[in-house]
Structures are given as C-alpha cells and as structure tokens.
Amino acid sequence: MSTDSEIFTGNFTQQEPIPEAAIEAAMAVLQHGRLHRYNTAPGELSETALLEQEFAAQTGAKYCLAVASGGYALATALRAVGVQPGDAVLTNAFTLAPVPGSIASVGAKPVFVEVTEDLTIDLDDLAAKVDQAKVLMLSHMRGHLCDMDRLMQICDAADVRVIEDCAHTMGASWNGVQSGRHGIVGCYSCQTYKHVNSGEGGLLITDDAELAARATVLSGSYMLYERHLAAPEPEVFERIKYVTPNISGRMDNLRAAILRPQLQDLDRQVARWNERYQVIEEGLRGTPGLTVVERPGSEVYVGSSIQFLLLDWSDDKVLEVVERCGRRGVELKWFGTPEPVAFTSRYDSWRYADTQRLPNSDRVLAGILDMRVPLTFSLEDCAQIARIIRSEVGSVHQAA
Ligand SMILES: *Cc1c(COP(=O)(O)O)cnc(C)c1O
C-alpha cells in the first residue's frame, strides 16, 4: 500500500486487559465480600492499606493515602495544605478540566500561568506571578516535566507550596527525583486512561505528617485511621481530628486489589510506552511545518501520549489535518478548538475562573495536537500512525 492510502484500524481507547494476578486478587475480594477498606477480618490487612504501604515504598514517600479519584486527591491536597475559599491558587493554563475544577471545588480562584512551546509551565511567567498566591497546583500535563529544580527555587523563595498533579507522570522523574516528590504533596490518578487502571481511583503522597493526617480524615477515615499502614502516628491525628471534616472519598479494596499487581509492573509498562512513543517521534521528526516536542535529558518520561505542534498554522489548516488524519483512522485532539470537546478544553472555557489574558498560551494551544498511545498498539502500528500523520501534514502544508 502506498503511504497516501493506508488506513489505521486500531482503537485509540482500547486498554490492555487487567493482568491475571490482579483479576485473581479482585476475585478473592469479591469472594470474601469485605470491599470497604475498614471491613477487615481479625488480623487482616486490607488491600487498600497494603496498596498505600507499597506505593509509599515505591515513591520513597513517608505517607500515602488512596482515594476515590485523581481529582479527589487534588481537592484533598488543597484542603490539607489549608487553602481557604477566596484564596488564589496558581496553576497551568495548559491542563485538563479536573485541575482548575479541584481549585474551584474548595472555593478558591485559579490564576493561570502560561505554557511554553515545550508544553511545560512558563517559569518566567511563574516567577512574575508567584507572589499572587501561597500555593501552586502544578499539572505535569501530558507528562511534560519543566525544570523542576528551577521551579522549586522560585516557589521556595516565595514560600509557595507546590502540589504536583502527576496524573500523567506516574513512573516519571526529573534529575533522578520521582515526579510527585518535589512538592509538598503528589497526586496520582488510577483512572482507566492513566498509567494504572482501576476504572477510577487516586493516590496522594507526602512527607508532611500533619498534611497526611488531615488528608486521611478528610478522605473519610472516621476514627479508624490506625488501620492505615502508611499514615502518621496517632498523636498527629489527635491534633487535627476534631477540626478536620470527613469529606467522604475513600478507595475500596476491590480497586486496591486490581492496582497492587499493576504497580509492581509499572517500570516494564513505562518501557513499553516509551518504545511506542519513540517510534512515533522518529516517524514525525523532520516533517516540514511540524514541531516535535524535544524531551530534556534530565527528564525520564512516560510516553502514554504524544503531542506535536503546528505552530502558527491557521485554524483551518490545523482542522484540515485533524480531519484528514481522522479519515485515515488516526485520532488527534486539538487544544485550539474554541469549544470544549470530549476530554479536551481550554483555560478560557473554564468561565467560573476570572478572565485572564495569556497570549503565549493562546499561540501554543492553537498549535497543539495530542494523541493517545495505548499499549495495545504494536510498534508497527506506531510506525504506520506516524507515516499517516506525516503524509497528511505534508499535504496540507504543501498546499498552504
Ligand atoms: C485525569 C486527570 C486528572 C484527574 O484524575 P481523575 O482520576 O480522572 O479524577 C487530573 N489531572 C490531569 C492532568 C488528568 O489528566
């Protein structure tokens, strides 16, 4: 088949099956029926408590809490660091709706920071805005890590606490430090489209004892927090338990059982994602008019999705690329579209936030095309996808 006629027939939203060991562990929970994390037989350690213990060990964090979703983890982190209604919270202009949504859920106000052509938070813009807030909700959107050393310098100097949204960086690191371990708290999603899959679910890690105790009570521990295996000592809970509301959002043992074997296998999955990512990246490199997002040497990333830029193209031409690729079976998402579509939306669609002008982000967002890379794709699939994008971008670019 010539490159101008081949059509990709794979499915961009098809996950791999849940691993056998996870299915077996889930069956055991279903058979004993104790799905609630605090419903344990004498001497039994719940799957949820074990998950927390194992994820704390895996990330090197002192404390870990499992919750109902990634978005819930973000909102819990904001509450646990003490964000109050009306407070400003710095966050990325380029992210997904649950991030500003978590800020709105505590009555706080998102202050957006520009995105660079590297798809990371603009550290000069951050430095200019850092004194407007006491907290930065940093979204490692689509797995792109900024210079975390410089970011922490900027935030530490201004006494701004950093909450990391690691929905796309579970398994990633910057200069050898795992994503989620730079800020005061790291939040992860275990939702189907992220790096481990329990349908829904979230994890929160921190080294701060009071923050961990508050998050635990907030998540709905009642006074059963002593059953946690990665929580602070009971004395810490004594200090906060009367003044911390229960905002129920626990994880259950079924999801935890599904997640534990997947976390054991994370490094292998990361390597498989990156093989696929690198085949697509190589296939796209050098396409006239198309900018590959170069990954810095300090970054260990997880290529579960890939982005490229058609910078300074007209909206019509970008849309034409999306449509032409779509007709050939390649699903691209465009961050420039004025109307929110499916999972994709822009900062100016979040109209509960104060209106803000972000000219650099407008330019970059108008050029971002985004594609999922599910592990069900073979390396040959990835090569074919890259050929299709390259030929369609080429056709539209040539005609322009
Ligand atoms: C998915 C996602 C979240 C929220 O996770 P949920 O588990 O779906 O609530 C937060 N931030 C980003 C960047 C995400 O992609």
The ligand as an SDF file (V2000), in Angstrom:
LIG
                    3D

 15 15  0  0  0  0  0  0  0  0999 V2000
   -7.1860   12.5130   34.6560 C   0  0  0  0  0  0  0  0  0  0  0  0
   -6.5700   13.7430   35.1550 C   0  0  0  0  0  0  0  0  0  0  0  0
   -6.8480   14.2360   36.4200 C   0  0  0  0  0  0  0  0  0  0  0  0
   -7.9320   13.7050   37.2940 C   0  0  0  0  0  0  0  0  0  0  0  0
   -7.9370   12.3500   37.5000 O   0  0  0  0  0  0  0  0  0  0  0  0
   -9.3280   11.5620   37.7140 P   0  0  0  0  0  0  0  0  0  0  0  0
   -8.8410   10.2970   38.3540 O   0  0  0  0  0  0  0  0  0  0  0  0
   -9.9530   11.3690   36.3830 O   0  0  0  0  0  0  0  0  0  0  0  0
  -10.1690   12.3800   38.6410 O   0  0  0  0  0  0  0  0  0  0  0  0
   -6.1290   15.3290   36.8600 C   0  0  0  0  0  0  0  0  0  0  0  0
   -5.2080   15.9250   36.0880 N   0  0  0  0  0  0  0  0  0  0  0  0
   -4.9470   15.5130   34.8380 C   0  0  0  0  0  0  0  0  0  0  0  0
   -3.9110   16.2300   34.0320 C   0  0  0  0  0  0  0  0  0  0  0  0
   -5.6270   14.4100   34.3310 C   0  0  0  0  0  0  0  0  0  0  0  0
   -5.3750   14.0000   33.0880 O   0  0  0  0  0  0  0  0  0  0  0  0
  1  2  1  0
  2  3  1  0
  2 14  2  0
  3  4  1  0
  3 10  2  0
  4  5  1  0
  5  6  1  0
  6  7  2  0
  6  8  1  0
  6  9  1  0
 10 11  1  0
 11 12  2  0
 12 13  1  0
 12 14  1  0
 14 15  1  0
M  END
$$$$
